[in-house]
Amino acid sequence: MLSNSISFIAAAALAAQASAFPSLMPRATADTAAFSFLQRAAQLSSAAYTGCTGTAFDVTITKQIYDAATNAKGFVGYSTEKKKISVVMKGSTTEQDILNDIDTTLTTPSLSGVTFPSGAQIMKGISSPWSAVHDTIISEVKTLIEKYPEYTLESTGHSLGGSLTLISYVALASNFPEKEITSNAMAAFPIGNSDWATYAGSFNGTLNRGNNVDDGVPNMYIQFPYDFVHYGTEYYSSGTEMTCVKCSGERDTSCSAGNGQYSVTPGHFSSFGVELGAAGCGSLL
């Protein structure tokens, strides 16, 4: 389980008073069909916490990702079952991870294969760890594309890993524009300004945000003085297929925007029926 002392340190470090959010409306609609692929994303995200090596559910791991200075961790692999090349990033478990979580200084990343427009900025706590492993990930994905040219691309992760998934989507889509890509950012906080969100949301791929009932992390950094902006399509669930809904816009009160939670809350440690860090590396259900 991830509900350990580090998680509660993170909660204390990240907690702040939430202000009133304007222009919020309940608009979500039931979408039980989305539950299975989001549950799989949660399982892979859990595997990153577990430290799976040879396999993680249906993914064969070909490259472990690690940078000592930023503690960026994850893995790259492929799924013959899903015909996907996978990039999975780990969430917060260490003091360095927490420092990444709270480093909101805005910066413009410099990444091979990516051209950032003027004004698009993201928080240093995401830019630094991703930049440290970007070239390694892109190189491994390129190798796997050469081996499995018909496979599509995917990326996922939970919490800090989910927020790293938000930049992985841009990095992969920019470097491999000919490939279909789906990124599932689980329990992610927003990472950048409105110019960044507009840019990141312009790619011809699929970016989903999978959030759990009563998780406050997706509500972080959205108000003054940060004013960070989400992008992609939010899905929201209490852990069962029947409760899975597709949210409308970035601030749907039927979803995270209306749960009244902020920062690390008990709802953060489950995702689409998966207890993070406790799902092992085994077969999919």
C-alpha positions, 0 to 999 in steps of 0.5 A, spaced: 500 500 500 502 507 498 498 510 504 504 510 508 508 516 512 511 518 505 504 519 503 501 523 509 508 527 508 505 529 501 498 531 504 501 535 509 506 538 504 501 539 498 495 541 502 492 548 501 485 552 502 481 551 496 478 557 493 471 557 490 471 555 483 467 559 478 463 556 472 462 549 474 456 545 472 454 537 473 454 534 466 457 527 466 454 521 463 455 514 464 460 510 460 461 503 463 465 501 457 471 505 459 472 502 465 476 496 463 481 500 459 482 505 465 482 499 470 488 496 466 491 503 466 491 502 473 494 495 474 500 497 470 500 504 474 500 499 480 506 495 477 510 501 477 510 502 484 511 494 485 517 494 481 515 489 476 521 486 472 520 481 467 512 482 466 507 487 468 500 484 467 500 483 459 506 488 458 513 485 457 518 489 460 524 491 455 527 497 459 527 499 466 527 507 467 531 510 472 534 517 474 538 517 481 538 525 481 530 526 480 528 519 482 524 518 475 522 511 475 518 507 470 518 502 465 517 501 457 515 494 454 510 492 449 503 488 449 502 482 444 495 482 447 493 489 446 498 490 440 501 496 444 508 499 446 507 502 453 511 507 457 509 507 465 511 512 470 511 511 477 508 515 482 510 518 489 514 514 494 520 518 496 522 525 499 525 527 492 518 525 489 514 529 494 519 535 492 517 534 485 510 534 486 511 541 490 516 544 485 511 549 481 516 553 478 514 554 471 519 553 466 519 551 458 522 544 457 527 542 452 526 535 449 529 532 443 523 532 438 519 536 441 518 544 439 514 548 445 510 554 443 512 561 446 508 561 452 507 554 454 510 552 460 510 547 465 512 546 473 519 544 474 517 538 478 515 535 472 519 538 467 526 535 470 524 528 472 521 527 465 527 531 461 532 526 465 529 520 462 526 523 455 531 520 451 532 513 454 524 512 453 524 515 446 530 511 444 527 504 447 520 506 444 523 507 437 527 500 438 520 497 439 517 500 433 522 498 429 520 491 432 513 491 432 511 497 427 504 495 427 503 496 434 500 503 437 503 507 443 500 508 450 503 511 456 500 511 463 502 512 471 498 514 477 499 521 481 506 524 480 506 518 475 500 520 472 502 527 471 508 525 468 504 521 463 501 528 461 508 530 458 509 523 456 503 524 451 506 530 448 513 527 448 511 521 444 506 524 440 511 529 437 517 524 436 512 519 433 507 523 429 505 517 425 503 513 431 496 512 434 497 514 441 493 513 447 495 516 454 491 515 461 493 519 466 491 516 473 489 521 479 494 526 476 494 534 478 495 539 472 502 541 470 502 547 466 499 554 464 493 555 459 498 555 453 501 549 455 494 546 456 492 548 449 498 546 446 498 539 449 491 538 447 492 539 440 495 533 438 491 528 434 491 522 439 487 520 446 489 523 452 484 520 458 484 522 465 482 517 470 480 519 477 477 516 483 471 518 487 474 523 493 481 524 490 483 531 491 489 531 487 486 532 481 484 539 484 491 541 486 494 547 483 488 549 479 486 556 483 490 562 484 496 563 484 497 557 480 492 557 475 494 550 472 489 547 467 487 540 465 486 537 458 484 531 455 477 527 457 476 526 465 473 519 467 471 518 474 469 512 478 468 509 485 471 503 483 466 499 479 464 499 472 457 501 474 459 508 477 464 509 471 462 516 468 465 520 462 466 527 464 464 534 460 470 539 460 475 540 465 471 542 471 465 538 471 462 538 478 459 531 477 467 529 477 473 531 481 471 538 481 465 537 485 468 532 490 470 538 495 477 534 496 484 538 495 491 534 495 492 527 498 486 524 500 484 517 502 481 516 495 487 517 492 490 510 493 485 506 489 483 507 482 478 503 478 478 498 483 485 497 483 489 498 490 495 502 488 501 498 489 498 492 491 495 489 485 502 485 483 505 484 476 500 478 475 495 476 469 489 481 468 482 479 470 
